[in-house]
Amino acid sequence: MSEELVSGFRVSHQAIVDIFDRTQLVARSYLQAKPFIREMEAILLVHFNHQDKELFDRLRELFRSDRESEKMIEFLTHDLKDIKIKFLIFFEKHSGEVLDTNWRSFPVDFLQFHREVLARIKVEESYLFPLIVKLPSKAP
């Protein structure tokens, strides 16, 4: 179960990297990037939804007597909230649903958001995955 969860996260990470790579190729043209922005939003929403309260509650329960792991879980939880806020800000500004008044700032905003999401992916791979691997399978 935990290996399957990590495998799912790895697939999600690859999908995120792929959409960012494709978007980066056209990032200078907001009109060309718009279809990728919508796809990126959907992929990131799915990824963030996999990191739900239940997952972190299970991790807290498993590591409740391991102070270092507890601190890491709290860090991961707060970092996830931060990246979700950045996600909301970025897509509110560049979703293409409202008037395209922010098209000039898109290349810079995209580059910054891209860096932040890739940093989160590295954190997940380095710190979240080792915790998830230790999770026992859910009872049926």
N, C-alpha and C positions, 0 to 999 in steps of 0.2 A: 504493500500500500504506500509506504513512504517513498520507496524508490519510484513508484508510478507518479507520485505527486511531484517529485523532483524532475522526473522525465517530462512531465507536462509543463513545468516551469521552463525547462530548457527549450522546449518547442516554442513556447510563448516568447522567450527571449530572442530566439532566432527570427520569429515573425516581426518583432519590434525592430531589431537591427535591420532586417530586410526592408521594411517600409521606410525607415529613416534613410537608408542608403538610396532608395529610389527617389525619395523626396529631395534629398540633398542634390541630386543631379539637376533638378529643375527649381531649386530654392530661390534663384534670382528672379524667376517669373511667377508671381503670385497666381496668375490665371492657370498656369500649367501645374502648379503645386496643389491647387484646391481639391482635386479628386483624391490626391494622396493624403491630404489633411483629414478628410472624412474617414478614410480607411484607417489612418493612424489612430484617430480618436476611438474607433470601434475596437481595434486591437488592444489598445492600452486599457480601455474600460474592462474588457474581458480579463486581462492580466491582473489588474488591480482587484477585481472581484474575487479572484482565487485566493487573495490574501485577506480573508475575512476574519471576523471576530472569532469564529469557531476555531480556525487554525491557530490563532494566537492564544486563545484560551487553552487549547490542548497543549501547546508548547509551554505555557506558564505552569500548567498542572504537572507536566512531566519534569520540568526543571525547577520546581518550587524550592528545592533544598540546595540548588546550585546557584549561589549568589552571582557569579560571573555570567552564567547563562541567562539568569533573570535580567541582569542589566542589559545584555545584548538584545533580548526580546523587547525590552522597553525602548531601547534605541531604535530597533527595526520598526516598531509600532509608530513612534514619533516621526521617524524619517519617512515612513509611508504616508502619514498625514501631510507632511511638508510637500512631498512630490505630488500628491493629489491636489493640493491647493495650487501648485504651479501648473498642473494639468488644467484645472478649471480656468485659471487666468489666461493661459495660452489659447485654449480653445474658445473661450468667450471672445477673445480679441481676434482670432483668426479662423473661426469656423466657416466663414463665408456665408453664414445665414443672415447676418445683418449687413448693412451697407459695407462695402469693401473700403472703409476709410483708413484701415491700418495696413494696407498693402505695402507701403514703403518700409515699415519696420519689420515686415515678415522675415527677411533673410537673417537679420541679427537676432530676432526673437527665436526663430527656429534653431539657430546655432546654439544659443544658450540653453534652450529646452532640450535639445538633442544631447548636449553634454550632461545635463542633470539626470536625464533618464538613463543614459549609459552608466553614469556613476551609481545610480540605484541598482542597476542590473549587476554591476560588479559587487556591490554590497550584498545583494541577495545570494550570489554565487559563493561569496567568501564566508558569509556568516549565517544566512538563513538556511541554506541547503544542509550544512552539517547538523543543524538542529532538527530539521525535518526528517533526515535519514534515521534519527533515533526514535521517531514517533512509532508507537505500536499501531497495528492495524485497528481500524474501528470495529467495534462489535457489531454484528449484523442486526 
